Amino acid sequence: MGIIHKVGDSIKWELKSLQSDGITVVDWSGYHIEVQAINKVTGKELFKSSSLNITDNNYITTDNLNVGVFKIVVKNTDNFSVGDYSVDIKYISPDGFKQSSKSIQIKVVTRL
């Protein structure tokens, strides 16, 4: 099903990339990482993060890329719209080669 996220809760997702053997980590050293969440119905962007565009509210950590680990952080989600979203992660190598991950599905809901 994916991730259920409540409007207003901060996002702090830690991701770890493994090779196809499920054991060996992917070394993302030097890579630029972009993350974008898009509404599946309307196509409206929920958020976009980049390891090159760091703000106080929205960023991607890069201190552990050599062991395949990074965090996606969005502190303020008060303005998130309820709906179903697809999150795509793009990895861009230092020489410009691009590859994307399998999409992550999230459902944004209101607090009860």
C-alpha positions as CSV (number, residue, x, y, z in Angstrom):
1,M,0.0,0.0,0.0
2,G,2.8,2.5,0.8
3,I,3.1,5.2,3.4
4,I,0.2,7.0,5.1
5,H,1.2,10.5,6.0
6,K,-0.9,12.9,8.2
7,V,-1.0,16.6,7.2
8,G,1.1,18.6,9.7
9,D,3.5,15.7,10.6
10,S,7.0,16.3,9.5
11,I,8.6,13.9,7.0
12,K,11.9,12.3,7.9
13,W,12.4,9.2,5.7
14,E,15.7,7.4,5.8
15,L,16.4,5.4,2.7
16,K,19.2,2.8,2.1
17,S,20.0,1.6,-1.4
18,L,21.2,-1.9,-1.9
19,Q,22.5,-3.7,-5.0
20,S,20.3,-6.5,-6.5
21,D,21.9,-9.0,-4.2
22,G,20.1,-7.3,-1.3
23,I,23.3,-7.1,0.7
24,T,25.8,-4.8,-1.0
25,V,25.2,-1.0,-0.5
26,V,25.1,1.4,-3.5
27,D,27.7,4.1,-3.2
28,W,26.0,7.4,-4.2
29,S,29.1,9.5,-3.5
30,G,29.2,12.5,-5.8
31,Y,25.6,12.0,-7.0
32,H,22.9,14.6,-7.0
33,I,19.6,13.3,-5.6
34,E,16.1,14.7,-6.5
35,V,12.8,13.7,-4.9
36,Q,9.4,14.7,-6.2
37,A,5.9,13.8,-5.0
38,I,3.1,14.2,-7.6
39,N,-0.6,13.7,-7.1
40,K,-1.7,10.7,-9.0
41,V,-5.0,12.3,-10.2
42,T,-4.3,16.0,-10.6
43,G,-0.5,15.9,-11.4
44,K,0.0,18.7,-8.8
45,E,3.3,18.6,-7.0
46,L,3.2,18.0,-3.2
47,F,6.9,18.6,-2.6
48,K,10.2,18.6,-4.3
49,S,13.6,18.1,-2.6
50,S,17.1,18.3,-4.0
51,S,20.5,17.5,-2.5
52,L,21.7,20.7,-4.2
53,N,18.9,23.0,-3.0
54,I,18.8,22.8,0.8
55,T,16.3,25.0,2.8
56,D,15.5,25.0,6.5
57,N,12.2,23.2,5.7
58,N,13.1,20.9,2.9
59,Y,16.3,19.0,2.3
60,I,18.1,15.7,1.5
61,T,21.1,14.6,3.7
62,T,24.2,13.6,1.9
63,D,26.7,12.7,4.6
64,N,26.3,8.9,4.3
65,L,25.9,8.5,0.5
66,N,29.0,6.3,0.5
67,V,27.0,3.6,2.4
68,G,23.9,4.1,0.3
69,V,22.0,6.1,3.0
70,F,20.3,9.5,2.8
71,K,17.3,11.2,4.4
72,I,14.5,13.1,2.9
73,V,13.3,15.8,5.3
74,V,10.2,18.1,5.0
75,K,9.6,19.8,8.4
76,N,6.4,21.7,7.7
77,T,3.6,19.8,5.9
78,D,0.7,22.0,7.2
79,N,-0.2,23.0,3.6
80,F,-0.1,19.4,2.1
81,S,-3.3,18.5,0.2
82,V,-5.1,15.2,1.0
83,G,-4.7,12.6,-1.7
84,D,-2.7,9.8,-3.3
85,Y,0.8,10.6,-4.5
86,S,3.7,8.9,-6.3
87,V,7.2,9.8,-5.0
88,D,10.0,9.4,-7.5
89,I,13.7,9.5,-6.6
90,K,16.2,10.4,-9.3
91,Y,20.0,9.9,-9.0
92,I,22.2,12.0,-11.2
93,S,25.9,11.0,-11.5
94,P,28.7,13.5,-11.6
95,D,28.9,13.0,-15.4
96,G,25.2,13.5,-15.9
97,F,23.9,9.9,-16.1
98,K,20.3,9.8,-14.7
99,Q,18.5,6.8,-13.1
100,S,15.3,6.6,-11.1
101,S,14.1,4.4,-8.4
102,K,10.8,2.5,-8.2
103,S,8.1,4.9,-7.2
104,I,7.0,5.1,-3.5
105,Q,3.3,5.5,-3.0
106,I,2.0,7.8,-0.2
107,K,-1.5,8.6,0.9
108,V,-1.8,12.0,2.6
109,V,-4.7,12.2,5.1
110,T,-6.1,14.7,7.6
111,R,-5.8,14.2,11.4
112,L,-8.9,12.7,13.1
